[in-house]
Amino acid sequence: MYSLPKTIKKEILIMPGITLADVAIILGMFMAAFVLGSLVYMPLRPFYYVYFATLGFYLSRQSKDNPKKRKYQTIILMLRCNHNTYHSI
């Protein structure tokens, strides 16, 4: 009667290895770079844009330590954790 989807959280691939979420993160980084670009010394702006593009690409990759999270999510989890609590391995 009704067809149920087998996977609900499947990522949309734009190219092999690049998902729609990766493109959104990189575009968000570009938008932040252009908004903040007026604060950067004019001859250094091309390096600034390349740096932000590289940073956006790096942060959008899957984390090796936490395979279901991206690197920016792993950094957020690390900053939000309670450092006074002992976690046994």
Biopython code that builds the backbone (N, CA, C, O; Angstrom):
import numpy as np
from Bio.PDB.StructureBuilder import StructureBuilder

atoms = [
    (1, "MET", "N", (0.818, -1.173, 0.000)),
    (1, "MET", "CA", (0.000, 0.000, 0.000)),
    (1, "MET", "C", (0.869, 1.247, 0.000)),
    (1, "MET", "O", (0.888, 1.986, -0.984)),
    (2, "TYR", "N", (1.601, 1.495, 1.109)),
    (2, "TYR", "CA", (2.504, 2.641, 1.188)),
    (2, "TYR", "C", (3.938, 2.161, 1.057)),
    (2, "TYR", "O", (4.309, 1.132, 1.623)),
    (3, "SER", "N", (4.730, 2.890, 0.324)),
    (3, "SER", "CA", (6.142, 2.519, 0.233)),
    (3, "SER", "C", (6.918, 3.331, 1.261)),
    (3, "SER", "O", (6.864, 4.561, 1.255)),
    (4, "LEU", "N", (7.622, 2.662, 2.120)),
    (4, "LEU", "CA", (8.416, 3.315, 3.152)),
    (4, "LEU", "C", (9.846, 3.503, 2.653)),
    (4, "LEU", "O", (10.417, 2.580, 2.072)),
    (5, "PRO", "N", (10.425, 4.659, 2.865)),
    (5, "PRO", "CA", (11.814, 4.854, 2.436)),
    (5, "PRO", "C", (12.753, 4.024, 3.300)),
    (5, "PRO", "O", (12.544, 3.875, 4.503)),
    (6, "LYS", "N", (13.779, 3.492, 2.675)),
    (6, "LYS", "CA", (14.729, 2.656, 3.397)),
    (6, "LYS", "C", (15.727, 3.501, 4.185)),
    (6, "LYS", "O", (16.132, 3.119, 5.282)),
    (7, "THR", "N", (16.118, 4.626, 3.641)),
    (7, "THR", "CA", (17.045, 5.497, 4.347)),
    (7, "THR", "C", (16.455, 6.898, 4.408)),
    (7, "THR", "O", (16.044, 7.461, 3.394)),
    (8, "ILE", "N", (16.423, 7.440, 5.599)),
    (8, "ILE", "CA", (15.863, 8.772, 5.785)),
    (8, "ILE", "C", (16.963, 9.824, 5.753)),
    (8, "ILE", "O", (16.753, 10.925, 5.245)),
    (9, "LYS", "N", (18.128, 9.495, 6.288)),
    (9, "LYS", "CA", (19.205, 10.469, 6.430)),
    (9, "LYS", "C", (20.295, 10.321, 5.382)),
    (9, "LYS", "O", (21.470, 10.538, 5.676)),
    (10, "LYS", "N", (19.927, 9.962, 4.189)),
    (10, "LYS", "CA", (20.915, 9.822, 3.126)),
    (10, "LYS", "C", (21.350, 11.209, 2.661)),
    (10, "LYS", "O", (20.519, 12.089, 2.438)),
    (11, "GLU", "N", (22.660, 11.391, 2.517)),
    (11, "GLU", "CA", (23.202, 12.682, 2.089)),
    (11, "GLU", "C", (23.109, 12.807, 0.577)),
    (11, "GLU", "O", (23.318, 11.836, -0.149)),
    (12, "ILE", "N", (22.797, 14.000, 0.110)),
    (12, "ILE", "CA", (22.675, 14.264, -1.314)),
    (12, "ILE", "C", (24.061, 14.558, -1.872)),
    (12, "ILE", "O", (24.718, 15.511, -1.452)),
    (13, "LEU", "N", (24.503, 13.738, -2.816)),
    (13, "LEU", "CA", (25.828, 13.905, -3.409)),
    (13, "LEU", "C", (25.746, 14.833, -4.620)),
    (13, "LEU", "O", (24.934, 14.627, -5.523)),
    (14, "ILE", "N", (26.596, 15.854, -4.623)),
    (14, "ILE", "CA", (26.732, 16.739, -5.783)),
    (14, "ILE", "C", (27.751, 16.146, -6.742)),
    (14, "ILE", "O", (27.489, 16.003, -7.937)),
    (15, "MET", "N", (28.920, 15.802, -6.204)),
    (15, "MET", "CA", (29.991, 15.108, -6.916)),
    (15, "MET", "C", (30.475, 13.998, -5.992)),
    (15, "MET", "O", (30.116, 13.993, -4.815)),
    (16, "PRO", "N", (31.267, 13.070, -6.478)),
    (16, "PRO", "CA", (31.768, 12.026, -5.569)),
    (16, "PRO", "C", (32.571, 12.629, -4.424)),
    (16, "PRO", "O", (33.577, 13.300, -4.655)),
    (17, "GLY", "N", (32.135, 12.394, -3.206)),
    (17, "GLY", "CA", (32.829, 12.891, -2.030)),
    (17, "GLY", "C", (32.390, 14.272, -1.576)),
    (17, "GLY", "O", (32.824, 14.729, -0.519)),
    (18, "ILE", "N", (31.538, 14.955, -2.343)),
    (18, "ILE", "CA", (31.073, 16.291, -1.977)),
    (18, "ILE", "C", (29.545, 16.259, -1.886)),
    (18, "ILE", "O", (28.852, 15.974, -2.862)),
    (19, "THR", "N", (29.047, 16.559, -0.690)),
    (19, "THR", "CA", (27.604, 16.542, -0.479)),
    (19, "THR", "C", (27.033, 17.950, -0.529)),
    (19, "THR", "O", (27.768, 18.934, -0.602)),
    (20, "LEU", "N", (25.721, 18.024, -0.487)),
    (20, "LEU", "CA", (25.047, 19.310, -0.488)),
    (20, "LEU", "C", (25.380, 20.094, 0.779)),
    (20, "LEU", "O", (25.484, 21.320, 0.740)),
    (21, "ALA", "N", (25.545, 19.399, 1.896)),
    (21, "ALA", "CA", (25.916, 20.060, 3.147)),
    (21, "ALA", "C", (27.318, 20.671, 3.045)),
    (21, "ALA", "O", (27.554, 21.761, 3.566)),
    (22, "ASP", "N", (28.244, 19.981, 2.381)),
    (22, "ASP", "CA", (29.592, 20.524, 2.179)),
    (22, "ASP", "C", (29.542, 21.821, 1.380)),
    (22, "ASP", "O", (30.220, 22.791, 1.717)),
    (23, "VAL", "N", (28.745, 21.833, 0.330)),
    (23, "VAL", "CA", (28.629, 23.024, -0.510)),
    (23, "VAL", "C", (28.018, 24.171, 0.297)),
    (23, "VAL", "O", (28.441, 25.319, 0.162)),
    (24, "ALA", "N", (27.024, 23.862, 1.136)),
    (24, "ALA", "CA", (26.393, 24.897, 1.952)),
    (24, "ALA", "C", (27.384, 25.481, 2.961)),
    (24, "ALA", "O", (27.385, 26.690, 3.195)),
    (25, "ILE", "N", (28.223, 24.640, 3.556)),
    (25, "ILE", "CA", (29.224, 25.116, 4.519)),
    (25, "ILE", "C", (30.249, 26.002, 3.822)),
    (25, "ILE", "O", (30.605, 27.061, 4.338)),
    (26, "ILE", "N", (30.723, 25.580, 2.658)),
    (26, "ILE", "CA", (31.722, 26.361, 1.924)),
    (26, "ILE", "C", (31.123, 27.692, 1.462)),
    (26, "ILE", "O", (31.792, 28.723, 1.527)),
    (27, "LEU", "N", (29.868, 27.681, 0.996)),
    (27, "LEU", "CA", (29.221, 28.936, 0.601)),
    (27, "LEU", "C", (29.016, 29.855, 1.797)),
    (27, "LEU", "O", (29.151, 31.073, 1.675)),
    (28, "GLY", "N", (28.691, 29.280, 2.956)),
    (28, "GLY", "CA", (28.568, 30.088, 4.172)),
    (28, "GLY", "C", (29.890, 30.719, 4.568)),
    (28, "GLY", "O", (29.925, 31.863, 5.022)),
    (29, "MET", "N", (30.968, 29.985, 4.399)),
    (29, "MET", "CA", (32.294, 30.534, 4.695)),
    (29, "MET", "C", (32.647, 31.655, 3.714)),
    (29, "MET", "O", (33.232, 32.663, 4.110)),
    (30, "PHE", "N", (32.293, 31.483, 2.427)),
    (30, "PHE", "CA", (32.533, 32.544, 1.452)),
    (30, "PHE", "C", (31.737, 33.797, 1.797)),
    (30, "PHE", "O", (32.249, 34.911, 1.689)),
    (31, "MET", "N", (30.484, 33.614, 2.212)),
    (31, "MET", "CA", (29.664, 34.777, 2.580)),
    (31, "MET", "C", (30.270, 35.493, 3.784)),
    (31, "MET", "O", (30.315, 36.723, 3.814)),
    (32, "ALA", "N", (30.734, 34.737, 4.774)),
    (32, "ALA", "CA", (31.379, 35.356, 5.938)),
    (32, "ALA", "C", (32.664, 36.060, 5.523)),
    (32, "ALA", "O", (32.974, 37.133, 6.041)),
    (33, "ALA", "N", (33.411, 35.473, 4.599)),
    (33, "ALA", "CA", (34.651, 36.093, 4.134)),
    (33, "ALA", "C", (34.370, 37.411, 3.410)),
    (33, "ALA", "O", (35.098, 38.387, 3.595)),
    (34, "PHE", "N", (33.324, 37.444, 2.591)),
    (34, "PHE", "CA", (33.013, 38.682, 1.869)),
    (34, "PHE", "C", (32.465, 39.752, 2.806)),
    (34, "PHE", "O", (32.722, 40.938, 2.599)),
    (35, "VAL", "N", (31.721, 39.359, 3.822)),
    (35, "VAL", "CA", (31.207, 40.336, 4.784)),
    (35, "VAL", "C", (32.352, 40.937, 5.592)),
    (35, "VAL", "O", (32.380, 42.142, 5.839)),
    (36, "LEU", "N", (33.291, 40.098, 6.001)),
    (36, "LEU", "CA", (34.412, 40.559, 6.813)),
    (36, "LEU", "C", (35.615, 41.018, 5.981)),
    (36, "LEU", "O", (36.617, 41.471, 6.534)),
    (37, "GLY", "N", (35.516, 40.901, 4.672)),
    (37, "GLY", "CA", (36.633, 41.243, 3.792)),
    (37, "GLY", "C", (37.046, 42.697, 3.847)),
    (37, "GLY", "O", (38.204, 43.013, 3.572)),
    (38, "SER", "N", (36.134, 43.592, 4.193)),
    (38, "SER", "CA", (36.486, 45.015, 4.252)),
    (38, "SER", "C", (37.420, 45.320, 5.423)),
    (38, "SER", "O", (38.032, 46.388, 5.459)),
    (39, "LEU", "N", (37.538, 44.400, 6.376)),
    (39, "LEU", "CA", (38.426, 44.597, 7.524)),
    (39, "LEU", "C", (39.863, 44.167, 7.244)),
    (39, "LEU", "O", (40.751, 44.391, 8.067)),
    (40, "VAL", "N", (40.093, 43.551, 6.090)),
    (40, "VAL", "CA", (41.406, 43.012, 5.741)),
    (40, "VAL", "C", (42.127, 43.993, 4.821)),
    (40, "VAL", "O", (41.511, 44.612, 3.953)),
    (41, "TYR", "N", (43.423, 44.127, 5.018)),
    (41, "TYR", "CA", (44.260, 44.989, 4.188)),
    (41, "TYR", "C", (44.137, 44.557, 2.724)),
    (41, "TYR", "O", (44.252, 43.371, 2.414)),
    (42, "MET", "N", (43.904, 45.513, 1.832)),
    (42, "MET", "CA", (43.555, 45.256, 0.433)),
    (42, "MET", "C", (44.515, 44.305, -0.303)),
    (42, "MET", "O", (44.030, 43.386, -0.962)),
    (43, "PRO", "N", (45.850, 44.470, -0.232)),
    (43, "PRO", "CA", (46.726, 43.537, -0.954)),
    (43, "PRO", "C", (46.679, 42.102, -0.408)),
    (43, "PRO", "O", (47.105, 41.172, -1.093)),
    (44, "LEU", "N", (46.171, 41.913, 0.806)),
    (44, "LEU", "CA", (46.120, 40.564, 1.384)),
    (44, "LEU", "C", (44.770, 39.874, 1.193)),
    (44, "LEU", "O", (44.606, 38.731, 1.622)),
    (45, "ARG", "N", (43.821, 40.522, 0.574)),
    (45, "ARG", "CA", (42.483, 39.935, 0.416)),
    (45, "ARG", "C", (42.458, 38.641, -0.395)),
    (45, "ARG", "O", (41.731, 37.724, -0.013)),
    (46, "PRO", "N", (43.216, 38.510, -1.499)),
    (46, "PRO", "CA", (43.187, 37.209, -2.208)),
    (46, "PRO", "C", (43.643, 36.045, -1.321)),
    (46, "PRO", "O", (43.074, 34.956, -1.392)),
    (47, "PHE", "N", (44.661, 36.266, -0.491)),
    (47, "PHE", "CA", (45.124, 35.215, 0.420)),
    (47, "PHE", "C", (44.069, 34.924, 1.485)),
    (47, "PHE", "O", (43.895, 33.781, 1.906)),
    (48, "TYR", "N", (43.374, 35.966, 1.911)),
    (48, "TYR", "CA", (42.305, 35.833, 2.894)),
    (48, "TYR", "C", (41.176, 34.965, 2.341)),
    (48, "TYR", "O", (40.665, 34.089, 3.040)),
    (49, "TYR", "N", (40.786, 35.206, 1.085)),
    (49, "TYR", "CA", (39.716, 34.418, 0.471)),
    (49, "TYR", "C", (40.145, 32.968, 0.256)),
    (49, "TYR", "O", (39.344, 32.054, 0.453)),
    (50, "VAL", "N", (41.378, 32.751, -0.139)),
    (50, "VAL", "CA", (41.892, 31.389, -0.305)),
    (50, "VAL", "C", (41.922, 30.675, 1.050)),
    (50, "VAL", "O", (41.583, 29.495, 1.143)),
    (51, "TYR", "N", (42.329, 31.395, 2.095)),
    (51, "TYR", "CA", (42.358, 30.823, 3.439)),
    (51, "TYR", "C", (40.950, 30.414, 3.882)),
    (51, "TYR", "O", (40.763, 29.317, 4.409)),
    (52, "PHE", "N", (39.972, 31.275, 3.673)),
    (52, "PHE", "CA", (38.607, 30.957, 4.079)),
    (52, "PHE", "C", (38.043, 29.789, 3.274)),
    (52, "PHE", "O", (37.329, 28.956, 3.833)),
    (53, "ALA", "N", (38.343, 29.703, 1.979)),
    (53, "ALA", "CA", (37.887, 28.580, 1.158)),
    (53, "ALA", "C", (38.507, 27.277, 1.644)),
    (53, "ALA", "O", (37.822, 26.258, 1.737)),
    (54, "THR", "N", (39.793, 27.304, 1.952)),
    (54, "THR", "CA", (40.476, 26.112, 2.466)),
    (54, "THR", "C", (39.907, 25.710, 3.821)),
    (54, "THR", "O", (39.680, 24.527, 4.079)),
    (55, "LEU", "N", (39.679, 26.690, 4.682)),
    (55, "LEU", "CA", (39.108, 26.415, 5.998)),
    (55, "LEU", "C", (37.700, 25.837, 5.884)),
    (55, "LEU", "O", (37.359, 24.903, 6.610)),
    (56, "GLY", "N", (36.885, 26.374, 4.992)),
    (56, "GLY", "CA", (35.539, 25.847, 4.775)),
    (56, "GLY", "C", (35.572, 24.419, 4.254)),
    (56, "GLY", "O", (34.778, 23.583, 4.687)),
    (57, "PHE", "N", (36.490, 24.129, 3.322)),
    (57, "PHE", "CA", (36.617, 22.766, 2.800)),
    (57, "PHE", "C", (37.071, 21.814, 3.899)),
    (57, "PHE", "O", (36.560, 20.698, 3.999)),
    (58, "TYR", "N", (38.030, 22.245, 4.729)),
    (58, "TYR", "CA", (38.535, 21.390, 5.808)),
    (58, "TYR", "C", (37.447, 21.114, 6.845)),
    (58, "TYR", "O", (37.278, 19.972, 7.273)),
    (59, "LEU", "N", (36.719, 22.134, 7.248)),
    (59, "LEU", "CA", (35.705, 21.964, 8.289)),
    (59, "LEU", "C", (34.500, 21.160, 7.817)),
    (59, "LEU", "O", (33.763, 20.622, 8.643)),
    (60, "SER", "N", (34.283, 21.067, 6.516)),
    (60, "SER", "CA", (33.143, 20.318, 6.006)),
    (60, "SER", "C", (33.433, 18.833, 5.813)),
    (60, "SER", "O", (32.519, 18.070, 5.500)),
    (61, "ARG", "N", (34.662, 18.410, 5.987)),
    (61, "ARG", "CA", (35.027, 16.999, 5.825)),
    (61, "ARG", "C", (34.546, 16.169, 7.011)),
    (61, "ARG", "O", (34.290, 16.702, 8.091)),
    (62, "GLN", "N", (34.427, 14.865, 6.802)),
    (62, "GLN", "CA", (34.051, 13.948, 7.875)),
    (62, "GLN", "C", (35.220, 13.808, 8.845)),
    (62, "GLN", "O", (36.381, 13.804, 8.436)),
    (63, "SER", "N", (34.904, 13.694, 10.125)),
    (63, "SER", "CA", (35.928, 13.556, 11.152)),
    (63, "SER", "C", (36.367, 12.098, 11.252)),
    (63, "SER", "O", (35.537, 11.192, 11.180)),
    (64, "LYS", "N", (37.663, 11.869, 11.419)),
    (64, "LYS", "CA", (38.169, 10.502, 11.586)),
    (64, "LYS", "C", (37.858, 9.968, 12.982)),
    (64, "LYS", "O", (37.584, 8.781, 13.154)),
    (65, "ASP", "N", (37.904, 10.858, 13.978)),
    (65, "ASP", "CA", (37.669, 10.435, 15.354)),
    (65, "ASP", "C", (36.195, 10.157, 15.631)),
    (65, "ASP", "O", (35.874, 9.302, 16.456)),
    (66, "ASN", "N", (35.306, 10.863, 14.960)),
    (66, "ASN", "CA", (33.872, 10.710, 15.151)),
    (66, "ASN", "C", (33.242, 10.631, 13.763)),
    (66, "ASN", "O", (32.838, 11.659, 13.219)),
    (67, "PRO", "N", (33.148, 9.426, 13.171)),
    (67, "PRO", "CA", (32.803, 9.302, 11.753)),
    (67, "PRO", "C", (31.417, 9.811, 11.363)),
    (67, "PRO", "O", (31.185, 10.086, 10.186)),
    (68, "LYS", "N", (30.498, 9.943, 12.300)),
    (68, "LYS", "CA", (29.164, 10.416, 11.939)),
    (68, "LYS", "C", (29.031, 11.928, 12.038)),
    (68, "LYS", "O", (27.956, 12.473, 11.785)),
    (69, "LYS", "N", (30.107, 12.610, 12.403)),
    (69, "LYS", "CA", (30.095, 14.063, 12.557)),
    (69, "LYS", "C", (31.094, 14.691, 11.591)),
    (69, "LYS", "O", (32.028, 14.033, 11.132)),
    (70, "ARG", "N", (30.890, 15.940, 11.297)),
    (70, "ARG", "CA", (31.843, 16.699, 10.501)),
    (70, "ARG", "C", (32.854, 17.343, 11.444)),
    (70, "ARG", "O", (32.645, 17.375, 12.656)),
    (71, "LYS", "N", (33.943, 17.851, 10.891)),
    (71, "LYS", "CA", (35.007, 18.392, 11.737)),
    (71, "LYS", "C", (34.554, 19.607, 12.525)),
    (71, "LYS", "O", (34.961, 19.772, 13.675)),
    (72, "TYR", "N", (33.723, 20.465, 11.941)),
    (72, "TYR", "CA", (33.254, 21.620, 12.703)),
    (72, "TYR", "C", (32.363, 21.174, 13.867)),
    (72, "TYR", "O", (32.366, 21.816, 14.918)),
    (73, "GLN", "N", (31.599, 20.085, 13.700)),
    (73, "GLN", "CA", (30.779, 19.571, 14.793)),
    (73, "GLN", "C", (31.650, 18.970, 15.892)),
    (73, "GLN", "O", (31.331, 19.101, 17.074)),
    (74, "THR", "N", (32.746, 18.312, 15.515)),
    (74, "THR", "CA", (33.668, 17.756, 16.496)),
    (74, "THR", "C", (34.325, 18.860, 17.317)),
    (74, "THR", "O", (34.499, 18.713, 18.526)),
    (75, "ILE", "N", (34.689, 19.962, 16.668)),
    (75, "ILE", "CA", (35.292, 21.087, 17.382)),
    (75, "ILE", "C", (34.295, 21.697, 18.359)),
    (75, "ILE", "O", (34.658, 22.030, 19.487)),
    (76, "ILE", "N", (33.036, 21.846, 17.933)),
    (76, "ILE", "CA", (32.011, 22.380, 18.828)),
    (76, "ILE", "C", (31.802, 21.468, 20.026)),
    (76, "ILE", "O", (31.688, 21.947, 21.153)),
    (77, "LEU", "N", (31.749, 20.148, 19.798)),
    (77, "LEU", "CA", (31.595, 19.202, 20.909)),
    (77, "LEU", "C", (32.774, 19.275, 21.873)),
    (77, "LEU", "O", (32.587, 19.189, 23.087)),
    (78, "MET", "N", (33.976, 19.432, 21.348)),
    (78, "MET", "CA", (35.168, 19.519, 22.191)),
    (78, "MET", "C", (35.140, 20.785, 23.040)),
    (78, "MET", "O", (35.531, 20.747, 24.206)),
    (79, "LEU", "N", (34.691, 21.897, 22.485)),
    (79, "LEU", "CA", (34.653, 23.150, 23.234)),
    (79, "LEU", "C", (33.533, 23.179, 24.275)),
    (79, "LEU", "O", (33.656, 23.859, 25.294)),
    (80, "ARG", "N", (32.451, 22.449, 24.031)),
    (80, "ARG", "CA", (31.321, 22.465, 24.946)),
    (80, "ARG", "C", (31.407, 21.429, 26.065)),
    (80, "ARG", "O", (30.625, 21.499, 27.013)),
    (81, "CYS", "N", (32.328, 20.475, 25.985)),
    (81, "CYS", "CA", (32.373, 19.409, 26.984)),
    (81, "CYS", "C", (32.868, 19.950, 28.328)),
    (81, "CYS", "O", (33.552, 20.972, 28.389)),
    (82, "ASN", "N", (32.514, 19.254, 29.384)),
    (82, "ASN", "CA", (32.928, 19.625, 30.729)),
    (82, "ASN", "C", (34.316, 19.040, 30.968)),
    (82, "ASN", "O", (34.477, 17.821, 31.021)),
    (83, "HIS", "N", (35.306, 19.895, 31.110)),
    (83, "HIS", "CA", (36.686, 19.432, 31.256)),
    (83, "HIS", "C", (36.996, 18.970, 32.680)),
    (83, "HIS", "O", (38.070, 18.423, 32.928)),
    (84, "ASN", "N", (36.085, 19.180, 33.601)),
    (84, "ASN", "CA", (36.279, 18.732, 34.987)),
    (84, "ASN", "C", (35.736, 17.339, 35.230)),
    (84, "ASN", "O", (35.859, 16.823, 36.341)),
    (85, "THR", "N", (35.140, 16.713, 34.227)),
    (85, "THR", "CA", (34.558, 15.387, 34.350)),
    (85, "THR", "C", (35.513, 14.361, 33.753)),
    (85, "THR", "O", (36.029, 14.544, 32.651)),
    (86, "TYR", "N", (35.740, 13.278, 34.495)),
    (86, "TYR", "CA", (36.606, 12.208, 34.010)),
    (86, "TYR", "C", (35.768, 11.228, 33.192)),
    (86, "TYR", "O", (34.714, 10.785, 33.650)),
    (87, "HIS", "N", (36.224, 10.887, 31.989)),
    (87, "HIS", "CA", (35.568, 9.928, 31.131)),
    (87, "HIS", "C", (36.510, 8.731, 30.960)),
    (87, "HIS", "O", (37.586, 8.863, 30.377)),
    (88, "SER", "N", (36.109, 7.584, 31.462)),
    (88, "SER", "CA", (36.968, 6.404, 31.300)),
    (88, "SER", "C", (36.901, 5.900, 29.871)),
    (88, "SER", "O", (35.869, 6.000, 29.207)),
    (89, "ILE", "N", (38.005, 5.363, 29.414)),
    (89, "ILE", "CA", (38.071, 4.893, 28.020)),
    (89, "ILE", "C", (37.722, 3.428, 27.965)),
    (89, "ILE", "O", (37.717, 2.835, 26.886)),
]
sb = StructureBuilder()
sb.init_structure("model")
sb.init_model(0)
sb.init_chain("A")
sb.init_seg("    ")
for serial, (resi, resn, name, xyz) in enumerate(atoms, 1):
    if name == "N":
        sb.init_residue(resn, " ", resi, " ")
    sb.init_atom(name, np.array(xyz, "f"), 0.0, 1.0, " ", f" {name:<3s}", serial, name[0])
structure = sb.get_structure()
